[in-house]
Amino acid sequence: MIDLVRTHINRHLKVANSLHDLSELIVKCSELCIQSLKKDGKIILFGNGGSAADAQHIAAELVGRYKINRKALSAIALTTDTSTLTSIANDFGYEHIFARQVEALANEGDIVIGISTSGTSSNVIKAFKVASNLGCTIIGLSGHNSLEMDKLCNINIAVPSTETATIQEIHIIIGHTICMLIENELTN
């Protein structure tokens, strides 16, 4: 078991070290979020499974606080309203659960952050297309093979891994870093 633990940790550390190469993209994403929030925009987040939990986690850090007590920031995870999710899935199909909510809630200048470890989640892709038509800025958090997300996003941060768990671990580091940068800028 110790060998399995060490293998897991070493795989994580190897991918985590690649975050240095993604630093500029993380800063650009943070700057886009800050610009939107300063203009009374909001940050809308979504994803499936563990990525849904990450979307909720990041939204909570922004609405509540990351580290600094400050004014609440406008952020929402589209994964928390079970009545909306199930009614859209039932009436329109699961692939529309985020697109319909983006259509209802997003405005020009808002930030839409879709999280997909595979980079191919059809419901995330459909939501990006709606967000684009509304004039939103689109940020993706994905894994290594995310060509479709690359085409649709203003910025897509693709973690250089194909292993879902590792990608999710790195996504939360990226999310926390973005929260830290936003919070530092908006409380100084």
Protein Blocks (a to p, Z undefined) as FASTA:
>chain_A
ZZmmmmmmmmmmmmmmmmmmmmmmmmmmmmmmmmmmmnopacddddehjlmmmmmmmmmm
mmmomklccdddddddfklmmmlmmmmmmmnojklmmmmmmmmmpcghiacddddfkopa
fklmmmmmmmmmnopacdddddfblmkmmmmpmbdcdddbfbfklmmmmmmmmmmmmmmm
mmmmmmZZ
